[in-house]
Amino acid sequence: MTGTGALRFRVAGKADLPALVRLIADDALATGGDVYGEPLDPAYAEAFDRMAAQPGNRFVLAEIAGEAVGCFQVTVTHGLSRRGAARATIESVKVASGRRGQGIGAAMMRHAIALAEAEGCALVQLTTQTARADAHRFYERLGFRATHLGMKLALPAKG
């Protein structure tokens, strides 16, 4: 991996919200209308509080020399299928646009998989937009296989 220092991972705290939103918004195909700006929309702080209160749900920040270069969310779900196996869902995998192609994404995914293993998960799952052909190849190189068809239903906004 190239860069100016060692890549470090840590669980993100509420103080990291500006860096997380900046990374999430730095994505040409993002569909949630995320835009980074100061002050941050209070919805981000409210969502972070709900996420942080949920056991097994966390955002991880990747840093090089104190610079936020990537992030991902990992959520552990306990269920009954597969004889009660837990599974980890990885979402919001983002690498800063100026840092892509340096091996950061692969290192982040290895870290996410290690977190899932440490939680006793039997599998790791993720979704990726159908338009992201490069991402599909990236995940396949890491051993992921497209075994299911994902579907989403957008619900009307409350307010």
KABELPE-V910997 format. One record per residue. N is the residue number from 1. RES is the residue in one letter. PSI is psi in radians with two decimals (* if undefined). D_LAST is the distance of its C-alpha to the last C-alpha in Angstrom with 1 decimal. Layout:
# KABELPE-V910997
n->{N | N}
res->{RES | RES}
psi->{PSI | PSI}
d_last->{D_LAST | D_LAST}
This chain:
# KABELPE-V910997
n->{1 | 2 | 3 | 4 | 5 | 6 | 7 | 8 | 9 | 10 | 11 | 12 | 13 | 14 | 15 | 16 | 17 | 18 | 19 | 20 | 21 | 22 | 23 | 24 | 25 | 26 | 27 | 28 | 29 | 30 | 31 | 32 | 33 | 34 | 35 | 36 | 37 | 38 | 39 | 40 | 41 | 42 | 43 | 44 | 45 | 46 | 47 | 48 | 49 | 50 | 51 | 52 | 53 | 54 | 55 | 56 | 57 | 58 | 59 | 60 | 61 | 62 | 63 | 64 | 65 | 66 | 67 | 68 | 69 | 70 | 71 | 72 | 73 | 74 | 75 | 76 | 77 | 78 | 79 | 80 | 81 | 82 | 83 | 84 | 85 | 86 | 87 | 88 | 89 | 90 | 91 | 92 | 93 | 94 | 95 | 96 | 97 | 98 | 99 | 100 | 101 | 102 | 103 | 104 | 105 | 106 | 107 | 108 | 109 | 110 | 111 | 112 | 113 | 114 | 115 | 116 | 117 | 118 | 119 | 120 | 121 | 122 | 123 | 124 | 125 | 126 | 127 | 128 | 129 | 130 | 131 | 132 | 133 | 134 | 135 | 136 | 137 | 138 | 139 | 140 | 141 | 142 | 143 | 144 | 145 | 146 | 147 | 148 | 149 | 150 | 151 | 152 | 153 | 154 | 155 | 156 | 157 | 158 | 159}
res->{M | T | G | T | G | A | L | R | F | R | V | A | G | K | A | D | L | P | A | L | V | R | L | I | A | D | D | A | L | A | T | G | G | D | V | Y | G | E | P | L | D | P | A | Y | A | E | A | F | D | R | M | A | A | Q | P | G | N | R | F | V | L | A | E | I | A | G | E | A | V | G | C | F | Q | V | T | V | T | H | G | L | S | R | R | G | A | A | R | A | T | I | E | S | V | K | V | A | S | G | R | R | G | Q | G | I | G | A | A | M | M | R | H | A | I | A | L | A | E | A | E | G | C | A | L | V | Q | L | T | T | Q | T | A | R | A | D | A | H | R | F | Y | E | R | L | G | F | R | A | T | H | L | G | M | K | L | A | L | P | A | K | G}
psi->{2.36 | 2.97 | -3.04 | 0.37 | -3.10 | 2.47 | 2.25 | 2.58 | 2.49 | 2.67 | 2.26 | 2.49 | 3.07 | -0.56 | -0.30 | 0.01 | -0.79 | -0.75 | -0.72 | -0.82 | -0.66 | -0.76 | -0.74 | -0.71 | -0.30 | 0.94 | 1.96 | -0.46 | 0.09 | 2.39 | 0.00 | 0.04 | 0.39 | 2.24 | 2.26 | 2.34 | 2.69 | 2.36 | 2.77 | 2.57 | 2.28 | -0.33 | -0.56 | -0.76 | -0.71 | -0.77 | -0.70 | -0.76 | -0.76 | -0.75 | -0.81 | -0.47 | -0.22 | 2.04 | 2.44 | 0.23 | 2.07 | 2.70 | 2.44 | 2.35 | 2.32 | 2.28 | 2.57 | 2.10 | 0.72 | -0.09 | 2.24 | 1.99 | -0.16 | 2.91 | 2.86 | 2.76 | 2.37 | 2.28 | 2.22 | 2.23 | 2.26 | 2.39 | -3.03 | -0.47 | 2.80 | 0.72 | 0.70 | 0.37 | 2.49 | 2.68 | 2.64 | 2.35 | 2.22 | 2.25 | 2.96 | 0.79 | 1.96 | 2.36 | 2.34 | 2.38 | -0.63 | -0.08 | 0.06 | 2.64 | 0.21 | 0.10 | 0.06 | -0.78 | -0.76 | -0.72 | -0.69 | -0.76 | -0.69 | -0.70 | -0.75 | -0.73 | -0.70 | -0.69 | -0.74 | -0.76 | -0.72 | -0.48 | -0.02 | 0.34 | 2.53 | -0.34 | 2.81 | 2.37 | 2.76 | 2.85 | 2.69 | 2.49 | 2.52 | -0.46 | -0.12 | 1.19 | -0.70 | -0.71 | -0.67 | -0.80 | -0.70 | -0.88 | -0.65 | -0.68 | -0.47 | -0.01 | -0.04 | 2.57 | 2.49 | 1.54 | -0.22 | 2.79 | 2.11 | 2.50 | 2.62 | 2.65 | 2.01 | 2.25 | 2.66 | 2.52 | 2.46 | 2.54 | *}
d_last->{44.9 | 45.4 | 43.9 | 45.1 | 44.8 | 43.9 | 40.5 | 38.9 | 35.9 | 33.9 | 30.8 | 28.2 | 27.0 | 24.0 | 26.4 | 26.6 | 23.0 | 24.1 | 26.8 | 24.6 | 22.0 | 25.0 | 26.5 | 23.5 | 22.9 | 26.7 | 26.5 | 27.2 | 25.7 | 22.5 | 19.8 | 16.6 | 16.7 | 17.9 | 19.7 | 21.7 | 21.9 | 22.6 | 20.8 | 18.6 | 14.9 | 14.0 | 12.0 | 15.5 | 16.9 | 14.4 | 15.0 | 18.7 | 18.9 | 17.5 | 20.0 | 22.8 | 22.6 | 23.1 | 26.9 | 28.3 | 25.3 | 26.1 | 26.1 | 29.7 | 30.7 | 33.9 | 35.9 | 39.2 | 40.9 | 37.6 | 35.8 | 32.7 | 33.8 | 31.6 | 29.1 | 27.9 | 25.9 | 27.8 | 26.6 | 29.2 | 28.5 | 31.0 | 31.7 | 34.5 | 35.6 | 38.5 | 39.9 | 37.0 | 36.8 | 34.1 | 32.6 | 30.9 | 28.2 | 28.4 | 25.5 | 24.7 | 28.4 | 28.8 | 31.9 | 32.1 | 33.3 | 36.4 | 37.3 | 37.1 | 40.3 | 41.6 | 41.2 | 38.1 | 36.0 | 38.8 | 39.3 | 35.6 | 35.7 | 38.9 | 37.3 | 34.3 | 36.8 | 38.9 | 35.9 | 35.3 | 39.0 | 39.0 | 36.3 | 38.5 | 36.4 | 38.3 | 36.4 | 34.0 | 31.6 | 29.4 | 27.8 | 28.5 | 27.4 | 30.1 | 30.8 | 31.9 | 35.6 | 36.7 | 34.3 | 35.6 | 39.1 | 38.2 | 36.8 | 39.8 | 42.2 | 40.7 | 41.5 | 38.1 | 38.6 | 36.3 | 36.8 | 33.6 | 31.3 | 27.7 | 24.9 | 21.1 | 18.5 | 15.2 | 12.3 | 9.5 | 6.5 | 3.7 | 0.0}
